[in-house]
Amino acid sequence: MTWVKEHMEIMDALCANDRERAAQRMRAHLENAYVSTMKLTAEAQKAAAARSKTKGRERSNASRRRERNDVSAESDIAG
């Protein structure tokens, strides 16, 4: 909603032929968009790293379970 409001302010200034105000609003809009995008990107990267870490632990746990099952199966065969 914020970005829509900023776009409307830019268009209103252009319709009023106030190019200076339109330019100021555009600079502010681009700065706000950049900051918001950087925050969202950082949050997405953190979430991806957390998912990757969780998957790594899940793979390690699965490997250990397989190893235990293999050892158990071998002792059953030898037994």
PDB file as gemmi writes it, atoms N, CA and C in Angstrom:
CRYST1    1.000    1.000    1.000  90.00  90.00  90.00 P 1                      
ATOM      1  N   MET A   1       0.827  -1.198   0.000  1.00  0.00           N  
ATOM      2  CA  MET A   1       0.000   0.000   0.000  1.00  0.00           C  
ATOM      3  C   MET A   1       0.872   1.264   0.000  1.00  0.00           C  
ATOM      4  N   THR A   2       2.000   1.190   0.703  1.00  0.00           N  
ATOM      5  CA  THR A   2       2.881   2.353   0.761  1.00  0.00           C  
ATOM      6  C   THR A   2       3.376   2.721  -0.627  1.00  0.00           C  
ATOM      7  N   TRP A   3       3.779   1.692  -1.387  1.00  0.00           N  
ATOM      8  CA  TRP A   3       4.302   1.978  -2.718  1.00  0.00           C  
ATOM      9  C   TRP A   3       3.219   2.554  -3.629  1.00  0.00           C  
ATOM     10  N   VAL A   4       2.010   2.081  -3.508  1.00  0.00           N  
ATOM     11  CA  VAL A   4       0.908   2.614  -4.315  1.00  0.00           C  
ATOM     12  C   VAL A   4       0.702   4.087  -3.976  1.00  0.00           C  
ATOM     13  N   LYS A   5       0.729   4.398  -2.676  1.00  0.00           N  
ATOM     14  CA  LYS A   5       0.569   5.792  -2.248  1.00  0.00           C  
ATOM     15  C   LYS A   5       1.685   6.656  -2.837  1.00  0.00           C  
ATOM     16  N   GLU A   6       2.908   6.146  -2.799  1.00  0.00           N  
ATOM     17  CA  GLU A   6       4.036   6.901  -3.350  1.00  0.00           C  
ATOM     18  C   GLU A   6       3.862   7.110  -4.849  1.00  0.00           C  
ATOM     19  N   HIS A   7       3.407   6.082  -5.576  1.00  0.00           N  
ATOM     20  CA  HIS A   7       3.164   6.221  -7.018  1.00  0.00           C  
ATOM     21  C   HIS A   7       2.101   7.293  -7.283  1.00  0.00           C  
ATOM     22  N   MET A   8       1.057   7.280  -6.481  1.00  0.00           N  
ATOM     23  CA  MET A   8      -0.009   8.265  -6.648  1.00  0.00           C  
ATOM     24  C   MET A   8       0.517   9.689  -6.420  1.00  0.00           C  
ATOM     25  N   GLU A   9       1.373   9.859  -5.406  1.00  0.00           N  
ATOM     26  CA  GLU A   9       1.946  11.183  -5.144  1.00  0.00           C  
ATOM     27  C   GLU A   9       2.793  11.652  -6.330  1.00  0.00           C  
ATOM     28  N   ILE A  10       3.537  10.733  -6.922  1.00  0.00           N  
ATOM     29  CA  ILE A  10       4.364  11.081  -8.091  1.00  0.00           C  
ATOM     30  C   ILE A  10       3.467  11.487  -9.257  1.00  0.00           C  
ATOM     31  N   MET A  11       2.433  10.699  -9.512  1.00  0.00           N  
ATOM     32  CA  MET A  11       1.523  11.008 -10.623  1.00  0.00           C  
ATOM     33  C   MET A  11       0.765  12.311 -10.392  1.00  0.00           C  
ATOM     34  N   ASP A  12       0.353  12.556  -9.149  1.00  0.00           N  
ATOM     35  CA  ASP A  12      -0.332  13.819  -8.841  1.00  0.00           C  
ATOM     36  C   ASP A  12       0.578  15.005  -9.129  1.00  0.00           C  
ATOM     37  N   ALA A  13       1.837  14.893  -8.739  1.00  0.00           N  
ATOM     38  CA  ALA A  13       2.787  15.987  -8.981  1.00  0.00           C  
ATOM     39  C   ALA A  13       2.983  16.193 -10.484  1.00  0.00           C  
ATOM     40  N   LEU A  14       3.077  15.096 -11.229  1.00  0.00           N  
ATOM     41  CA  LEU A  14       3.245  15.213 -12.681  1.00  0.00           C  
ATOM     42  C   LEU A  14       2.008  15.839 -13.325  1.00  0.00           C  
ATOM     43  N   CYS A  15       0.826  15.442 -12.873  1.00  0.00           N  
ATOM     44  CA  CYS A  15      -0.409  16.011 -13.418  1.00  0.00           C  
ATOM     45  C   CYS A  15      -0.503  17.510 -13.121  1.00  0.00           C  
ATOM     46  N   ALA A  16       0.062  17.917 -11.982  1.00  0.00           N  
ATOM     47  CA  ALA A  16       0.070  19.337 -11.615  1.00  0.00           C  
ATOM     48  C   ALA A  16       1.241  20.067 -12.271  1.00  0.00           C  
ATOM     49  N   ASN A  17       1.984  19.346 -13.116  1.00  0.00           N  
ATOM     50  CA  ASN A  17       3.164  19.891 -13.802  1.00  0.00           C  
ATOM     51  C   ASN A  17       4.222  20.396 -12.807  1.00  0.00           C  
ATOM     52  N   ASP A  18       4.279  19.745 -11.648  1.00  0.00           N  
ATOM     53  CA  ASP A  18       5.274  20.087 -10.615  1.00  0.00           C  
ATOM     54  C   ASP A  18       6.389  19.041 -10.685  1.00  0.00           C  
ATOM     55  N   ARG A  19       7.277  19.258 -11.637  1.00  0.00           N  
ATOM     56  CA  ARG A  19       8.334  18.278 -11.887  1.00  0.00           C  
ATOM     57  C   ARG A  19       9.316  18.157 -10.722  1.00  0.00           C  
ATOM     58  N   GLU A  20       9.571  19.257 -10.043  1.00  0.00           N  
ATOM     59  CA  GLU A  20      10.487  19.215  -8.891  1.00  0.00           C  
ATOM     60  C   GLU A  20       9.920  18.314  -7.797  1.00  0.00           C  
ATOM     61  N   ARG A  21       8.650  18.507  -7.482  1.00  0.00           N  
ATOM     62  CA  ARG A  21       8.013  17.665  -6.459  1.00  0.00           C  
ATOM     63  C   ARG A  21       7.954  16.213  -6.917  1.00  0.00           C  
ATOM     64  N   ALA A  22       7.639  15.996  -8.181  1.00  0.00           N  
ATOM     65  CA  ALA A  22       7.604  14.631  -8.727  1.00  0.00           C  
ATOM     66  C   ALA A  22       8.981  13.971  -8.595  1.00  0.00           C  
ATOM     67  N   ALA A  23      10.026  14.719  -8.905  1.00  0.00           N  
ATOM     68  CA  ALA A  23      11.386  14.182  -8.801  1.00  0.00           C  
ATOM     69  C   ALA A  23      11.737  13.868  -7.347  1.00  0.00           C  
ATOM     70  N   GLN A  24      11.359  14.744  -6.434  1.00  0.00           N  
ATOM     71  CA  GLN A  24      11.615  14.488  -5.013  1.00  0.00           C  
ATOM     72  C   GLN A  24      10.883  13.235  -4.544  1.00  0.00           C  
ATOM     73  N   ARG A  25       9.622  13.115  -4.940  1.00  0.00           N  
ATOM     74  CA  ARG A  25       8.837  11.945  -4.534  1.00  0.00           C  
ATOM     75  C   ARG A  25       9.404  10.670  -5.156  1.00  0.00           C  
ATOM     76  N   MET A  26       9.885  10.761  -6.403  1.00  0.00           N  
ATOM     77  CA  MET A  26      10.474   9.595  -7.066  1.00  0.00           C  
ATOM     78  C   MET A  26      11.751   9.162  -6.351  1.00  0.00           C  
ATOM     79  N   ARG A  27      12.597  10.140  -5.986  1.00  0.00           N  
ATOM     80  CA  ARG A  27      13.828   9.794  -5.248  1.00  0.00           C  
ATOM     81  C   ARG A  27      13.493   9.113  -3.925  1.00  0.00           C  
ATOM     82  N   ALA A  28      12.520   9.670  -3.207  1.00  0.00           N  
ATOM     83  CA  ALA A  28      12.110   9.078  -1.929  1.00  0.00           C  
ATOM     84  C   ALA A  28      11.542   7.673  -2.149  1.00  0.00           C  
ATOM     85  N   HIS A  29      10.723   7.530  -3.188  1.00  0.00           N  
ATOM     86  CA  HIS A  29      10.125   6.230  -3.488  1.00  0.00           C  
ATOM     87  C   HIS A  29      11.203   5.190  -3.795  1.00  0.00           C  
ATOM     88  N   LEU A  30      12.166   5.556  -4.636  1.00  0.00           N  
ATOM     89  CA  LEU A  30      13.222   4.611  -4.999  1.00  0.00           C  
ATOM     90  C   LEU A  30      14.070   4.233  -3.780  1.00  0.00           C  
ATOM     91  N   GLU A  31      14.342   5.198  -2.920  1.00  0.00           N  
ATOM     92  CA  GLU A  31      15.094   4.899  -1.702  1.00  0.00           C  
ATOM     93  C   GLU A  31      14.302   3.941  -0.811  1.00  0.00           C  
ATOM     94  N   ASN A  32      13.022   4.210  -0.618  1.00  0.00           N  
ATOM     95  CA  ASN A  32      12.177   3.337   0.200  1.00  0.00           C  
ATOM     96  C   ASN A  32      12.104   1.930  -0.394  1.00  0.00           C  
ATOM     97  N   ALA A  33      11.963   1.848  -1.696  1.00  0.00           N  
ATOM     98  CA  ALA A  33      11.885   0.547  -2.365  1.00  0.00           C  
ATOM     99  C   ALA A  33      13.200  -0.213  -2.194  1.00  0.00           C  
ATOM    100  N   TYR A  34      14.313   0.490  -2.323  1.00  0.00           N  
ATOM    101  CA  TYR A  34      15.631  -0.151  -2.164  1.00  0.00           C  
ATOM    102  C   TYR A  34      15.792  -0.703  -0.749  1.00  0.00           C  
ATOM    103  N   VAL A  35      15.492   0.116   0.248  1.00  0.00           N  
ATOM    104  CA  VAL A  35      15.638  -0.311   1.648  1.00  0.00           C  
ATOM    105  C   VAL A  35      14.721  -1.504   1.928  1.00  0.00           C  
ATOM    106  N   SER A  36      13.483  -1.431   1.482  1.00  0.00           N  
ATOM    107  CA  SER A  36      12.535  -2.530   1.701  1.00  0.00           C  
ATOM    108  C   SER A  36      13.009  -3.811   1.027  1.00  0.00           C  
ATOM    109  N   THR A  37      13.503  -3.682  -0.191  1.00  0.00           N  
ATOM    110  CA  THR A  37      13.979  -4.846  -0.931  1.00  0.00           C  
ATOM    111  C   THR A  37      15.191  -5.467  -0.239  1.00  0.00           C  
ATOM    112  N   MET A  38      16.098  -4.649   0.254  1.00  0.00           N  
ATOM    113  CA  MET A  38      17.270  -5.178   0.950  1.00  0.00           C  
ATOM    114  C   MET A  38      16.865  -5.917   2.226  1.00  0.00           C  
ATOM    115  N   LYS A  39      15.893  -5.383   2.944  1.00  0.00           N  
ATOM    116  CA  LYS A  39      15.410  -6.049   4.163  1.00  0.00           C  
ATOM    117  C   LYS A  39      14.768  -7.386   3.823  1.00  0.00           C  
ATOM    118  N   LEU A  40      13.913  -7.391   2.793  1.00  0.00           N  
ATOM    119  CA  LEU A  40      13.247  -8.633   2.402  1.00  0.00           C  
ATOM    120  C   LEU A  40      14.254  -9.669   1.910  1.00  0.00           C  
ATOM    121  N   THR A  41      15.254  -9.224   1.165  1.00  0.00           N  
ATOM    122  CA  THR A  41      16.284 -10.132   0.669  1.00  0.00           C  
ATOM    123  C   THR A  41      17.061 -10.741   1.823  1.00  0.00           C  
ATOM    124  N   ALA A  42      17.437  -9.915   2.805  1.00  0.00           N  
ATOM    125  CA  ALA A  42      18.169 -10.419   3.970  1.00  0.00           C  
ATOM    126  C   ALA A  42      17.326 -11.431   4.737  1.00  0.00           C  
ATOM    127  N   GLU A  43      16.047 -11.140   4.919  1.00  0.00           N  
ATOM    128  CA  GLU A  43      15.158 -12.069   5.631  1.00  0.00           C  
ATOM    129  C   GLU A  43      15.026 -13.383   4.855  1.00  0.00           C  
ATOM    130  N   ALA A  44      14.908 -13.301   3.540  1.00  0.00           N  
ATOM    131  CA  ALA A  44      14.782 -14.509   2.716  1.00  0.00           C  
ATOM    132  C   ALA A  44      16.058 -15.341   2.781  1.00  0.00           C  
ATOM    133  N   GLN A  45      17.213 -14.672   2.785  1.00  0.00           N  
ATOM    134  CA  GLN A  45      18.478 -15.399   2.874  1.00  0.00           C  
ATOM    135  C   GLN A  45      18.612 -16.091   4.227  1.00  0.00           C  
ATOM    136  N   LYS A  46      18.201 -15.430   5.298  1.00  0.00           N  
ATOM    137  CA  LYS A  46      18.246 -16.050   6.629  1.00  0.00           C  
ATOM    138  C   LYS A  46      17.330 -17.270   6.681  1.00  0.00           C  
ATOM    139  N   ALA A  47      16.137 -17.137   6.121  1.00  0.00           N  
ATOM    140  CA  ALA A  47      15.184 -18.251   6.124  1.00  0.00           C  
ATOM    141  C   ALA A  47      15.724 -19.425   5.307  1.00  0.00           C  
ATOM    142  N   ALA A  48      16.328 -19.128   4.165  1.00  0.00           N  
ATOM    143  CA  ALA A  48      16.897 -20.194   3.332  1.00  0.00           C  
ATOM    144  C   ALA A  48      18.044 -20.893   4.051  1.00  0.00           C  
ATOM    145  N   ALA A  49      18.876 -20.127   4.748  1.00  0.00           N  
ATOM    146  CA  ALA A  49      19.986 -20.720   5.497  1.00  0.00           C  
ATOM    147  C   ALA A  49      19.459 -21.608   6.615  1.00  0.00           C  
ATOM    148  N   ALA A  50      18.409 -21.168   7.286  1.00  0.00           N  
ATOM    149  CA  ALA A  50      17.823 -21.976   8.362  1.00  0.00           C  
ATOM    150  C   ALA A  50      17.235 -23.267   7.800  1.00  0.00           C  
ATOM    151  N   ARG A  51      16.553 -23.179   6.645  1.00  0.00           N  
ATOM    152  CA  ARG A  51      15.997 -24.394   6.025  1.00  0.00           C  
ATOM    153  C   ARG A  51      17.112 -25.340   5.617  1.00  0.00           C  
ATOM    154  N   SER A  52      18.179 -24.796   5.073  1.00  0.00           N  
ATOM    155  CA  SER A  52      19.308 -25.611   4.648  1.00  0.00           C  
ATOM    156  C   SER A  52      19.945 -26.316   5.837  1.00  0.00           C  
ATOM    157  N   LYS A  53      20.081 -25.599   6.938  1.00  0.00           N  
ATOM    158  CA  LYS A  53      20.668 -26.170   8.151  1.00  0.00           C  
ATOM    159  C   LYS A  53      19.787 -27.307   8.673  1.00  0.00           C  
ATOM    160  N   THR A  54      18.486 -27.105   8.660  1.00  0.00           N  
ATOM    161  CA  THR A  54      17.542 -28.120   9.121  1.00  0.00           C  
ATOM    162  C   THR A  54      17.617 -29.353   8.226  1.00  0.00           C  
ATOM    163  N   LYS A  55      17.676 -29.142   6.911  1.00  0.00           N  
ATOM    164  CA  LYS A  55      17.759 -30.268   5.985  1.00  0.00           C  
ATOM    165  C   LYS A  55      19.049 -31.041   6.195  1.00  0.00           C  
ATOM    166  N   GLY A  56      20.138 -30.324   6.475  1.00  0.00           N  
ATOM    167  CA  GLY A  56      21.417 -30.984   6.730  1.00  0.00           C  
ATOM    168  C   GLY A  56      21.334 -31.881   7.957  1.00  0.00           C  
ATOM    169  N   ARG A  57      20.691 -31.393   9.012  1.00  0.00           N  
ATOM    170  CA  ARG A  57      20.516 -32.207  10.224  1.00  0.00           C  
ATOM    171  C   ARG A  57      19.626 -33.407   9.933  1.00  0.00           C  
ATOM    172  N   GLU A  58      18.573 -33.195   9.144  1.00  0.00           N  
ATOM    173  CA  GLU A  58      17.677 -34.305   8.805  1.00  0.00           C  
ATOM    174  C   GLU A  58      18.420 -35.381   8.023  1.00  0.00           C  
ATOM    175  N   ARG A  59      19.289 -34.957   7.080  1.00  0.00           N  
ATOM    176  CA  ARG A  59      20.069 -35.917   6.301  1.00  0.00           C  
ATOM    177  C   ARG A  59      21.032 -36.684   7.203  1.00  0.00           C  
ATOM    178  N   SER A  60      21.673 -35.974   8.139  1.00  0.00           N  
ATOM    179  CA  SER A  60      22.607 -36.625   9.059  1.00  0.00           C  
ATOM    180  C   SER A  60      21.881 -37.644   9.925  1.00  0.00           C  
ATOM    181  N   ASN A  61      20.725 -37.270  10.437  1.00  0.00           N  
ATOM    182  CA  ASN A  61      19.944 -38.191  11.259  1.00  0.00           C  
ATOM    183  C   ASN A  61      19.516 -39.416  10.455  1.00  0.00           C  
ATOM    184  N   ALA A  62      19.108 -39.212   9.218  1.00  0.00           N  
ATOM    185  CA  ALA A  62      18.685 -40.325   8.366  1.00  0.00           C  
ATOM    186  C   ALA A  62      19.865 -41.252   8.093  1.00  0.00           C  
ATOM    187  N   SER A  63      21.045 -40.678   7.861  1.00  0.00           N  
ATOM    188  CA  SER A  63      22.242 -41.493   7.626  1.00  0.00           C  
ATOM    189  C   SER A  63      22.563 -42.338   8.841  1.00  0.00           C  
ATOM    190  N   ARG A  64      22.479 -41.743  10.025  1.00  0.00           N  
ATOM    191  CA  ARG A  64      22.764 -42.500  11.250  1.00  0.00           C  
ATOM    192  C   ARG A  64      21.749 -43.634  11.435  1.00  0.00           C  
ATOM    193  N   ARG A  65      20.478 -43.362  11.125  1.00  0.00           N  
ATOM    194  CA  ARG A  65      19.461 -44.417  11.245  1.00  0.00           C  
ATOM    195  C   ARG A  65      19.751 -45.555  10.279  1.00  0.00           C  
ATOM    196  N   ARG A  66      20.136 -45.214   9.053  1.00  0.00           N  
ATOM    197  CA  ARG A  66      20.462 -46.250   8.068  1.00  0.00           C  
ATOM    198  C   ARG A  66      21.648 -47.081   8.542  1.00  0.00           C  
ATOM    199  N   GLU A  67      22.668 -46.411   9.081  1.00  0.00           N  
ATOM    200  CA  GLU A  67      23.849 -47.131   9.570  1.00  0.00           C  
ATOM    201  C   GLU A  67      23.472 -48.080  10.698  1.00  0.00           C  
ATOM    202  N   ARG A  68      22.622 -47.608  11.623  1.00  0.00           N  
ATOM    203  CA  ARG A  68      22.192 -48.480  12.727  1.00  0.00           C  
ATOM    204  C   ARG A  68      21.410 -49.671  12.188  1.00  0.00           C  
ATOM    205  N   ASN A  69      20.538 -49.406  11.212  1.00  0.00           N  
ATOM    206  CA  ASN A  69      19.757 -50.503  10.608  1.00  0.00           C  
ATOM    207  C   ASN A  69      20.651 -51.491   9.901  1.00  0.00           C  
ATOM    208  N   ASP A  70      21.688 -50.993   9.200  1.00  0.00           N  
ATOM    209  CA  ASP A  70      22.618 -51.879   8.492  1.00  0.00           C  
ATOM    210  C   ASP A  70      23.367 -52.757   9.487  1.00  0.00           C  
ATOM    211  N   VAL A  71      23.833 -52.168  10.581  1.00  0.00           N  
ATOM    212  CA  VAL A  71      24.551 -52.933  11.601  1.00  0.00           C  
ATOM    213  C   VAL A  71      23.623 -53.968  12.223  1.00  0.00           C  
ATOM    214  N   SER A  72      22.394 -53.578  12.501  1.00  0.00           N  
ATOM    215  CA  SER A  72      21.418 -54.476  13.094  1.00  0.00           C  
ATOM    216  C   SER A  72      21.116 -55.638  12.144  1.00  0.00           C  
ATOM    217  N   ALA A  73      20.960 -55.340  10.858  1.00  0.00           N  
ATOM    218  CA  ALA A  73      20.671 -56.375   9.863  1.00  0.00           C  
ATOM    219  C   ALA A  73      21.859 -57.327   9.727  1.00  0.00           C  
ATOM    220  N   GLU A  74      23.070 -56.802   9.752  1.00  0.00           N  
ATOM    221  CA  GLU A  74      24.261 -57.646   9.660  1.00  0.00           C  
ATOM    222  C   GLU A  74      24.365 -58.592  10.852  1.00  0.00           C  
ATOM    223  N   SER A  75      24.065 -58.103  12.045  1.00  0.00           N  
ATOM    224  CA  SER A  75      24.152 -58.971  13.223  1.00  0.00           C  
ATOM    225  C   SER A  75      23.042 -60.010  13.207  1.00  0.00           C  
ATOM    226  N   ASP A  76      21.873 -59.683  12.630  1.00  0.00           N  
ATOM    227  CA  ASP A  76      20.806 -60.671  12.486  1.00  0.00           C  
ATOM    228  C   ASP A  76      21.246 -61.792  11.543  1.00  0.00           C  
ATOM    229  N   ILE A  77      21.902 -61.398  10.464  1.00  0.00           N  
ATOM    230  CA  ILE A  77      22.365 -62.379   9.476  1.00  0.00           C  
ATOM    231  C   ILE A  77      23.452 -63.255  10.090  1.00  0.00           C  
ATOM    232  N   ALA A  78      24.385 -62.598  10.797  1.00  0.00           N  
ATOM    233  CA  ALA A  78      25.503 -63.338  11.384  1.00  0.00           C  
ATOM    234  C   ALA A  78      25.045 -64.180  12.568  1.00  0.00           C  
ATOM    235  N   GLY A  79      24.004 -63.748  13.194  1.00  0.00           N  
ATOM    236  CA  GLY A  79      23.560 -64.275  14.440  1.00  0.00           C  
ATOM    237  C   GLY A  79      23.127 -65.622  14.590  1.00  0.00           C  
TER     238      GLY A  79                                                      
END                                                                             
